[in-house]
Amino acid sequence: MPERNTVLRSMHDIGLAGWFGGSLMGAVGLNGAAAQAPNPAERLQIASAGWDRWAPVNLAAIGAHLAGRRESWCPRRPAWPPRRGWAR
């Protein structure tokens, strides 16, 4: 069984959870709460302010997900040159 890097795997999982969970909360919770404002201009300001505050956290979550994804993109041992005893 190949060795797994726990730190990278954790970054991948936590980043994906933050990216998906935060976006879902914003789409459902933040936009839903902003819809309660009586004035349409106020709704837009409330929702925009919330999404603007979330954007840096979302960027960090996406970065952590992609950094953690390195484990599956970069295999530990290259397939070339072939190992000793290959193709005998």
Biopython code that builds the backbone (N, CA, C, O; Angstrom):
import numpy as np
from Bio.PDB.StructureBuilder import StructureBuilder

atoms = [
    (1, "MET", "N", (0.850, -1.185, 0.000)),
    (1, "MET", "CA", (0.000, 0.000, 0.000)),
    (1, "MET", "C", (0.891, 1.242, 0.000)),
    (1, "MET", "O", (1.818, 1.334, 0.805)),
    (2, "PRO", "N", (0.625, 2.187, -0.882)),
    (2, "PRO", "CA", (1.469, 3.385, -0.914)),
    (2, "PRO", "C", (1.280, 4.231, 0.345)),
    (2, "PRO", "O", (0.209, 4.265, 0.951)),
    (3, "GLU", "N", (2.361, 4.907, 0.708)),
    (3, "GLU", "CA", (2.272, 5.795, 1.865)),
    (3, "GLU", "C", (1.406, 6.992, 1.523)),
    (3, "GLU", "O", (1.397, 7.461, 0.385)),
    (4, "ARG", "N", (0.684, 7.478, 2.507)),
    (4, "ARG", "CA", (-0.161, 8.641, 2.294)),
    (4, "ARG", "C", (0.329, 9.770, 3.190)),
    (4, "ARG", "O", (0.737, 9.548, 4.330)),
    (5, "ASN", "N", (0.281, 10.956, 2.666)),
    (5, "ASN", "CA", (0.687, 12.120, 3.426)),
    (5, "ASN", "C", (-0.552, 12.676, 4.133)),
    (5, "ASN", "O", (-1.441, 13.242, 3.497)),
    (6, "THR", "N", (-0.596, 12.508, 5.443)),
    (6, "THR", "CA", (-1.768, 12.898, 6.222)),
    (6, "THR", "C", (-2.020, 14.397, 6.174)),
    (6, "THR", "O", (-3.172, 14.829, 6.137)),
    (7, "VAL", "N", (-0.961, 15.193, 6.174)),
    (7, "VAL", "CA", (-1.124, 16.643, 6.144)),
    (7, "VAL", "C", (-1.782, 17.072, 4.829)),
    (7, "VAL", "O", (-2.736, 17.850, 4.833)),
    (8, "LEU", "N", (-1.271, 16.564, 3.710)),
    (8, "LEU", "CA", (-1.857, 16.926, 2.422)),
    (8, "LEU", "C", (-3.296, 16.424, 2.298)),
    (8, "LEU", "O", (-4.160, 17.126, 1.773)),
    (9, "ARG", "N", (-3.545, 15.223, 2.777)),
    (9, "ARG", "CA", (-4.907, 14.676, 2.720)),
    (9, "ARG", "C", (-5.854, 15.521, 3.573)),
    (9, "ARG", "O", (-6.991, 15.774, 3.173)),
    (10, "SER", "N", (-5.395, 15.955, 4.739)),
    (10, "SER", "CA", (-6.217, 16.799, 5.602)),
    (10, "SER", "C", (-6.487, 18.156, 4.961)),
    (10, "SER", "O", (-7.603, 18.670, 5.025)),
    (11, "MET", "N", (-5.451, 18.734, 4.340)),
    (11, "MET", "CA", (-5.649, 20.015, 3.640)),
    (11, "MET", "C", (-6.683, 19.860, 2.526)),
    (11, "MET", "O", (-7.537, 20.725, 2.334)),
    (12, "HIS", "N", (-6.596, 18.761, 1.804)),
    (12, "HIS", "CA", (-7.541, 18.491, 0.723)),
    (12, "HIS", "C", (-8.968, 18.418, 1.266)),
    (12, "HIS", "O", (-9.871, 19.061, 0.731)),
    (13, "ASP", "N", (-9.171, 17.639, 2.322)),
    (13, "ASP", "CA", (-10.514, 17.434, 2.865)),
    (13, "ASP", "C", (-11.065, 18.696, 3.525)),
    (13, "ASP", "O", (-12.225, 19.049, 3.307)),
    (14, "ILE", "N", (-10.258, 19.372, 4.319)),
    (14, "ILE", "CA", (-10.718, 20.586, 5.003)),
    (14, "ILE", "C", (-10.981, 21.701, 4.002)),
    (14, "ILE", "O", (-11.961, 22.436, 4.125)),
    (15, "GLY", "N", (-10.107, 21.824, 3.012)),
    (15, "GLY", "CA", (-10.317, 22.832, 1.977)),
    (15, "GLY", "C", (-11.592, 22.592, 1.192)),
    (15, "GLY", "O", (-12.336, 23.532, 0.909)),
    (16, "LEU", "N", (-11.853, 21.334, 0.837)),
    (16, "LEU", "CA", (-13.073, 21.012, 0.105)),
    (16, "LEU", "C", (-14.308, 21.267, 0.964)),
    (16, "LEU", "O", (-15.315, 21.776, 0.470)),
    (17, "ALA", "N", (-14.235, 20.920, 2.234)),
    (17, "ALA", "CA", (-15.365, 21.159, 3.133)),
    (17, "ALA", "C", (-15.648, 22.653, 3.287)),
    (17, "ALA", "O", (-16.804, 23.077, 3.263)),
    (18, "GLY", "N", (-14.591, 23.446, 3.446)),
    (18, "GLY", "CA", (-14.778, 24.894, 3.566)),
    (18, "GLY", "C", (-15.309, 25.517, 2.290)),
    (18, "GLY", "O", (-16.165, 26.401, 2.329)),
    (19, "TRP", "N", (-14.802, 25.056, 1.165)),
    (19, "TRP", "CA", (-15.231, 25.582, -0.132)),
    (19, "TRP", "C", (-16.700, 25.257, -0.379)),
    (19, "TRP", "O", (-17.493, 26.149, -0.681)),
    (20, "PHE", "N", (-17.060, 23.984, -0.253)),
    (20, "PHE", "CA", (-18.434, 23.574, -0.515)),
    (20, "PHE", "C", (-19.392, 24.060, 0.567)),
    (20, "PHE", "O", (-20.447, 24.615, 0.260)),
    (21, "GLY", "N", (-19.032, 23.857, 1.819)),
    (21, "GLY", "CA", (-19.917, 24.228, 2.922)),
    (21, "GLY", "C", (-20.163, 25.723, 3.003)),
    (21, "GLY", "O", (-21.290, 26.161, 3.235)),
    (22, "GLY", "N", (-19.115, 26.503, 2.812)),
    (22, "GLY", "CA", (-19.262, 27.957, 2.859)),
    (22, "GLY", "C", (-20.091, 28.490, 1.709)),
    (22, "GLY", "O", (-20.914, 29.388, 1.888)),
    (23, "SER", "N", (-19.875, 27.936, 0.534)),
    (23, "SER", "CA", (-20.661, 28.379, -0.622)),
    (23, "SER", "C", (-22.125, 27.997, -0.469)),
    (23, "SER", "O", (-23.015, 28.773, -0.817)),
    (24, "LEU", "N", (-22.370, 26.809, 0.049)),
    (24, "LEU", "CA", (-23.750, 26.371, 0.278)),
    (24, "LEU", "C", (-24.430, 27.240, 1.337)),
    (24, "LEU", "O", (-25.584, 27.637, 1.171)),
    (25, "MET", "N", (-23.714, 27.535, 2.425)),
    (25, "MET", "CA", (-24.280, 28.395, 3.471)),
    (25, "MET", "C", (-24.594, 29.775, 2.911)),
    (25, "MET", "O", (-25.644, 30.345, 3.208)),
    (26, "GLY", "N", (-23.688, 30.311, 2.104)),
    (26, "GLY", "CA", (-23.928, 31.632, 1.535)),
    (26, "GLY", "C", (-25.108, 31.655, 0.603)),
    (26, "GLY", "O", (-25.930, 32.570, 0.653)),
    (27, "ALA", "N", (-25.199, 30.645, -0.256)),
    (27, "ALA", "CA", (-26.293, 30.602, -1.225)),
    (27, "ALA", "C", (-27.645, 30.441, -0.537)),
    (27, "ALA", "O", (-28.627, 31.070, -0.932)),
    (28, "VAL", "N", (-27.692, 29.603, 0.486)),
    (28, "VAL", "CA", (-28.967, 29.348, 1.159)),
    (28, "VAL", "C", (-29.194, 30.312, 2.318)),
    (28, "VAL", "O", (-30.226, 30.980, 2.381)),
    (29, "GLY", "N", (-28.232, 30.385, 3.234)),
    (29, "GLY", "CA", (-28.412, 31.175, 4.450)),
    (29, "GLY", "C", (-28.287, 32.668, 4.256)),
    (29, "GLY", "O", (-29.178, 33.424, 4.642)),
    (30, "LEU", "N", (-27.190, 33.098, 3.663)),
    (30, "LEU", "CA", (-26.945, 34.532, 3.514)),
    (30, "LEU", "C", (-27.945, 35.169, 2.554)),
    (30, "LEU", "O", (-28.552, 36.192, 2.872)),
    (31, "ASN", "N", (-28.116, 34.566, 1.387)),
    (31, "ASN", "CA", (-29.072, 35.133, 0.430)),
    (31, "ASN", "C", (-30.506, 35.052, 0.953)),
    (31, "ASN", "O", (-31.319, 35.940, 0.696)),
    (32, "GLY", "N", (-30.805, 33.988, 1.683)),
    (32, "GLY", "CA", (-32.136, 33.873, 2.286)),
    (32, "GLY", "C", (-32.381, 34.912, 3.366)),
    (32, "GLY", "O", (-33.475, 35.467, 3.467)),
    (33, "ALA", "N", (-31.367, 35.172, 4.168)),
    (33, "ALA", "CA", (-31.500, 36.192, 5.213)),
    (33, "ALA", "C", (-31.588, 37.589, 4.605)),
    (33, "ALA", "O", (-32.348, 38.429, 5.086)),
    (34, "ALA", "N", (-30.820, 37.838, 3.561)),
    (34, "ALA", "CA", (-30.863, 39.140, 2.910)),
    (34, "ALA", "C", (-32.230, 39.383, 2.263)),
    (34, "ALA", "O", (-32.662, 40.529, 2.139)),
    (35, "ALA", "N", (-32.898, 38.326, 1.859)),
    (35, "ALA", "CA", (-34.218, 38.470, 1.239)),
    (35, "ALA", "C", (-35.260, 38.994, 2.228)),
    (35, "ALA", "O", (-36.321, 39.463, 1.816)),
    (36, "GLN", "N", (-34.968, 38.920, 3.519)),
    (36, "GLN", "CA", (-35.905, 39.409, 4.535)),
    (36, "GLN", "C", (-35.904, 40.930, 4.650)),
    (36, "GLN", "O", (-36.814, 41.505, 5.247)),
    (37, "ALA", "N", (-34.900, 41.581, 4.088)),
    (37, "ALA", "CA", (-34.831, 43.041, 4.139)),
    (37, "ALA", "C", (-35.957, 43.622, 3.281)),
    (37, "ALA", "O", (-36.213, 43.135, 2.180)),
    (38, "PRO", "N", (-36.629, 44.660, 3.782)),
    (38, "PRO", "CA", (-37.789, 45.188, 3.061)),
    (38, "PRO", "C", (-37.423, 45.929, 1.765)),
    (38, "PRO", "O", (-38.191, 45.914, 0.804)),
    (39, "ASN", "N", (-36.269, 46.564, 1.743)),
    (39, "ASN", "CA", (-35.876, 47.366, 0.592)),
    (39, "ASN", "C", (-34.983, 46.535, -0.339)),
    (39, "ASN", "O", (-34.002, 45.956, 0.127)),
    (40, "PRO", "N", (-35.293, 46.460, -1.639)),
    (40, "PRO", "CA", (-34.455, 45.672, -2.554)),
    (40, "PRO", "C", (-32.996, 46.144, -2.618)),
    (40, "PRO", "O", (-32.095, 45.320, -2.778)),
    (41, "ALA", "N", (-32.750, 47.439, -2.497)),
    (41, "ALA", "CA", (-31.373, 47.940, -2.508)),
    (41, "ALA", "C", (-30.630, 47.468, -1.262)),
    (41, "ALA", "O", (-29.437, 47.169, -1.315)),
    (42, "GLU", "N", (-31.343, 47.406, -0.148)),
    (42, "GLU", "CA", (-30.755, 46.905, 1.098)),
    (42, "GLU", "C", (-30.403, 45.430, 0.975)),
    (42, "GLU", "O", (-29.361, 44.994, 1.465)),
    (43, "ARG", "N", (-31.266, 44.662, 0.325)),
    (43, "ARG", "CA", (-30.999, 43.229, 0.125)),
    (43, "ARG", "C", (-29.681, 43.023, -0.600)),
    (43, "ARG", "O", (-28.864, 42.187, -0.212)),
    (44, "LEU", "N", (-29.488, 43.790, -1.649)),
    (44, "LEU", "CA", (-28.264, 43.673, -2.427)),
    (44, "LEU", "C", (-27.044, 44.058, -1.595)),
    (44, "LEU", "O", (-26.011, 43.392, -1.669)),
    (45, "GLN", "N", (-27.150, 45.118, -0.809)),
    (45, "GLN", "CA", (-26.024, 45.542, 0.027)),
    (45, "GLN", "C", (-25.692, 44.500, 1.085)),
    (45, "GLN", "O", (-24.519, 44.222, 1.337)),
    (46, "ILE", "N", (-26.702, 43.932, 1.695)),
    (46, "ILE", "CA", (-26.479, 42.927, 2.741)),
    (46, "ILE", "C", (-25.820, 41.685, 2.159)),
    (46, "ILE", "O", (-24.828, 41.191, 2.696)),
    (47, "ALA", "N", (-26.373, 41.184, 1.062)),
    (47, "ALA", "CA", (-25.811, 39.981, 0.444)),
    (47, "ALA", "C", (-24.397, 40.233, -0.072)),
    (47, "ALA", "O", (-23.516, 39.391, 0.097)),
    (48, "SER", "N", (-24.181, 41.369, -0.690)),
    (48, "SER", "CA", (-22.841, 41.684, -1.219)),
    (48, "SER", "C", (-21.811, 41.813, -0.105)),
    (48, "SER", "O", (-20.680, 41.346, -0.245)),
    (49, "ALA", "N", (-22.193, 42.438, 0.993)),
    (49, "ALA", "CA", (-21.270, 42.582, 2.125)),
    (49, "ALA", "C", (-20.889, 41.211, 2.681)),
    (49, "ALA", "O", (-19.723, 40.969, 2.993)),
    (50, "GLY", "N", (-21.847, 40.334, 2.804)),
    (50, "GLY", "CA", (-21.567, 38.986, 3.300)),
    (50, "GLY", "C", (-20.668, 38.196, 2.374)),
    (50, "GLY", "O", (-19.723, 37.552, 2.829)),
    (51, "TRP", "N", (-20.947, 38.236, 1.084)),
    (51, "TRP", "CA", (-20.112, 37.517, 0.114)),
    (51, "TRP", "C", (-18.711, 38.119, 0.034)),
    (51, "TRP", "O", (-17.735, 37.391, -0.147)),
    (52, "ASP", "N", (-18.604, 39.438, 0.167)),
    (52, "ASP", "CA", (-17.286, 40.080, 0.156)),
    (52, "ASP", "C", (-16.444, 39.646, 1.352)),
    (52, "ASP", "O", (-15.229, 39.485, 1.231)),
    (53, "ARG", "N", (-17.078, 39.456, 2.494)),
    (53, "ARG", "CA", (-16.338, 38.997, 3.675)),
    (53, "ARG", "C", (-15.948, 37.531, 3.556)),
    (53, "ARG", "O", (-14.940, 37.109, 4.121)),
    (54, "TRP", "N", (-16.741, 36.750, 2.824)),
    (54, "TRP", "CA", (-16.466, 35.329, 2.670)),
    (54, "TRP", "C", (-15.398, 35.052, 1.605)),
    (54, "TRP", "O", (-14.722, 34.025, 1.671)),
    (55, "ALA", "N", (-15.236, 35.940, 0.636)),
    (55, "ALA", "CA", (-14.350, 35.699, -0.509)),
    (55, "ALA", "C", (-12.915, 35.325, -0.111)),
    (55, "ALA", "O", (-12.388, 34.370, -0.683)),
    (56, "PRO", "N", (-12.243, 36.012, 0.831)),
    (56, "PRO", "CA", (-10.867, 35.599, 1.181)),
    (56, "PRO", "C", (-10.810, 34.225, 1.841)),
    (56, "PRO", "O", (-9.867, 33.466, 1.619)),
    (57, "VAL", "N", (-11.807, 33.907, 2.643)),
    (57, "VAL", "CA", (-11.842, 32.591, 3.288)),
    (57, "VAL", "C", (-12.066, 31.514, 2.234)),
    (57, "VAL", "O", (-11.446, 30.451, 2.284)),
    (58, "ASN", "N", (-12.944, 31.787, 1.288)),
    (58, "ASN", "CA", (-13.217, 30.847, 0.211)),
    (58, "ASN", "C", (-11.967, 30.631, -0.635)),
    (58, "ASN", "O", (-11.680, 29.502, -1.034)),
    (59, "LEU", "N", (-11.226, 31.691, -0.913)),
    (59, "LEU", "CA", (-9.991, 31.579, -1.677)),
    (59, "LEU", "C", (-8.979, 30.705, -0.935)),
    (59, "LEU", "O", (-8.307, 29.876, -1.549)),
    (60, "ALA", "N", (-8.868, 30.886, 0.365)),
    (60, "ALA", "CA", (-7.954, 30.055, 1.165)),
    (60, "ALA", "C", (-8.399, 28.592, 1.152)),
    (60, "ALA", "O", (-7.563, 27.691, 1.081)),
    (61, "ALA", "N", (-9.703, 28.353, 1.220)),
    (61, "ALA", "CA", (-10.211, 26.980, 1.187)),
    (61, "ALA", "C", (-9.915, 26.321, -0.156)),
    (61, "ALA", "O", (-9.530, 25.153, -0.202)),
    (62, "ILE", "N", (-10.091, 27.054, -1.237)),
    (62, "ILE", "CA", (-9.789, 26.516, -2.567)),
    (62, "ILE", "C", (-8.290, 26.232, -2.679)),
    (62, "ILE", "O", (-7.892, 25.200, -3.217)),
    (63, "GLY", "N", (-7.461, 27.147, -2.171)),
    (63, "GLY", "CA", (-6.018, 26.934, -2.195)),
    (63, "GLY", "C", (-5.593, 25.716, -1.398)),
    (63, "GLY", "O", (-4.738, 24.950, -1.843)),
    (64, "ALA", "N", (-6.180, 25.530, -0.224)),
    (64, "ALA", "CA", (-5.854, 24.361, 0.601)),
    (64, "ALA", "C", (-6.292, 23.081, -0.101)),
    (64, "ALA", "O", (-5.574, 22.081, -0.072)),
    (65, "HIS", "N", (-7.448, 23.105, -0.723)),
    (65, "HIS", "CA", (-7.934, 21.935, -1.459)),
    (65, "HIS", "C", (-6.965, 21.581, -2.591)),
    (65, "HIS", "O", (-6.600, 20.418, -2.762)),
    (66, "LEU", "N", (-6.557, 22.583, -3.354)),
    (66, "LEU", "CA", (-5.663, 22.321, -4.478)),
    (66, "LEU", "C", (-4.270, 21.896, -4.014)),
    (66, "LEU", "O", (-3.649, 21.034, -4.635)),
    (67, "ALA", "N", (-3.779, 22.489, -2.938)),
    (67, "ALA", "CA", (-2.479, 22.093, -2.397)),
    (67, "ALA", "C", (-2.526, 20.656, -1.882)),
    (67, "ALA", "O", (-1.575, 19.896, -2.063)),
    (68, "GLY", "N", (-3.618, 20.291, -1.251)),
    (68, "GLY", "CA", (-3.772, 18.925, -0.770)),
    (68, "GLY", "C", (-3.960, 17.938, -1.901)),
    (68, "GLY", "O", (-3.670, 16.751, -1.749)),
    (69, "ARG", "N", (-4.435, 18.410, -3.016)),
    (69, "ARG", "CA", (-4.664, 17.552, -4.180)),
    (69, "ARG", "C", (-3.341, 17.142, -4.831)),
    (69, "ARG", "O", (-3.314, 16.219, -5.646)),
    (70, "ARG", "N", (-2.254, 17.814, -4.482)),
    (70, "ARG", "CA", (-0.948, 17.515, -5.041)),
    (70, "ARG", "C", (-0.578, 16.049, -4.897)),
    (70, "ARG", "O", (0.117, 15.490, -5.744)),
    (71, "GLU", "N", (-1.044, 15.433, -3.824)),
    (71, "GLU", "CA", (-0.699, 14.034, -3.563)),
    (71, "GLU", "C", (-1.148, 13.124, -4.694)),
    (71, "GLU", "O", (-0.413, 12.212, -5.073)),
    (72, "SER", "N", (-2.311, 13.343, -5.230)),
    (72, "SER", "CA", (-2.783, 12.464, -6.292)),
    (72, "SER", "C", (-2.329, 12.933, -7.673)),
    (72, "SER", "O", (-2.351, 12.151, -8.624)),
    (73, "TRP", "N", (-1.919, 14.194, -7.797)),
    (73, "TRP", "CA", (-1.420, 14.682, -9.081)),
    (73, "TRP", "C", (0.027, 14.289, -9.316)),
    (73, "TRP", "O", (0.428, 14.063, -10.458)),
    (74, "CYS", "N", (0.819, 14.203, -8.251)),
    (74, "CYS", "CA", (2.253, 13.928, -8.378)),
    (74, "CYS", "C", (2.567, 12.598, -7.710)),
    (74, "CYS", "O", (2.726, 12.536, -6.491)),
    (75, "PRO", "N", (2.655, 11.544, -8.494)),
    (75, "PRO", "CA", (2.962, 10.252, -7.875)),
    (75, "PRO", "C", (4.365, 10.259, -7.256)),
    (75, "PRO", "O", (5.243, 11.012, -7.676)),
    (76, "ARG", "N", (4.548, 9.420, -6.269)),
    (76, "ARG", "CA", (5.806, 9.381, -5.539)),
    (76, "ARG", "C", (6.960, 8.849, -6.395)),
    (76, "ARG", "O", (8.088, 9.330, -6.281)),
    (77, "ARG", "N", (6.690, 7.882, -7.232)),
    (77, "ARG", "CA", (7.760, 7.249, -8.002)),
    (77, "ARG", "C", (7.414, 7.357, -9.486)),
    (77, "ARG", "O", (6.353, 6.896, -9.909)),
    (78, "PRO", "N", (8.290, 7.956, -10.268)),
    (78, "PRO", "CA", (7.991, 8.098, -11.694)),
    (78, "PRO", "C", (7.973, 6.748, -12.405)),
    (78, "PRO", "O", (8.683, 5.821, -12.016)),
    (79, "ALA", "N", (7.166, 6.649, -13.437)),
    (79, "ALA", "CA", (7.071, 5.410, -14.198)),
    (79, "ALA", "C", (8.267, 5.247, -15.132)),
    (79, "ALA", "O", (8.551, 4.133, -15.573)),
    (80, "TRP", "N", (8.953, 6.305, -15.433)),
    (80, "TRP", "CA", (10.117, 6.247, -16.302)),
    (80, "TRP", "C", (11.295, 6.897, -15.616)),
    (80, "TRP", "O", (11.073, 7.984, -15.083)),
    (81, "PRO", "N", (12.453, 6.421, -15.553)),
    (81, "PRO", "CA", (12.925, 5.224, -16.239)),
    (81, "PRO", "C", (12.435, 3.963, -15.536)),
    (81, "PRO", "O", (12.163, 3.980, -14.336)),
    (82, "PRO", "N", (12.326, 2.895, -16.271)),
    (82, "PRO", "CA", (11.799, 1.664, -15.672)),
    (82, "PRO", "C", (12.702, 1.128, -14.566)),
    (82, "PRO", "O", (13.917, 1.326, -14.579)),
    (83, "ARG", "N", (12.090, 0.460, -13.631)),
    (83, "ARG", "CA", (12.843, -0.118, -12.527)),
    (83, "ARG", "C", (13.600, -1.363, -12.999)),
    (83, "ARG", "O", (13.294, -1.930, -14.048)),
    (84, "ARG", "N", (14.568, -1.768, -12.225)),
    (84, "ARG", "CA", (15.385, -2.932, -12.572)),
    (84, "ARG", "C", (14.501, -4.178, -12.689)),
    (84, "ARG", "O", (13.619, -4.406, -11.861)),
    (85, "GLY", "N", (14.748, -4.963, -13.708)),
    (85, "GLY", "CA", (13.973, -6.181, -13.898)),
    (85, "GLY", "C", (12.715, -5.973, -14.719)),
    (85, "GLY", "O", (11.943, -6.912, -14.915)),
    (86, "TRP", "N", (12.499, -4.780, -15.193)),
    (86, "TRP", "CA", (11.302, -4.474, -15.952)),
    (86, "TRP", "C", (11.456, -4.961, -17.375)),
    (86, "TRP", "O", (12.528, -4.787, -17.954)),
    (87, "ALA", "N", (10.461, -5.550, -17.957)),
    (87, "ALA", "CA", (10.423, -6.006, -19.346)),
    (87, "ALA", "C", (11.517, -7.016, -19.657)),
    (87, "ALA", "O", (12.247, -6.884, -20.640)),
    (88, "ARG", "N", (11.612, -7.983, -18.838)),
    (88, "ARG", "CA", (12.590, -9.076, -19.122)),
    (88, "ARG", "C", (11.949, -10.139, -19.932)),
    (88, "ARG", "O", (12.594, -11.131, -20.271)),
]
sb = StructureBuilder()
sb.init_structure("model")
sb.init_model(0)
sb.init_chain("A")
sb.init_seg("    ")
for serial, (resi, resn, name, xyz) in enumerate(atoms, 1):
    if name == "N":
        sb.init_residue(resn, " ", resi, " ")
    sb.init_atom(name, np.array(xyz, "f"), 0.0, 1.0, " ", f" {name:<3s}", serial, name[0])
structure = sb.get_structure()
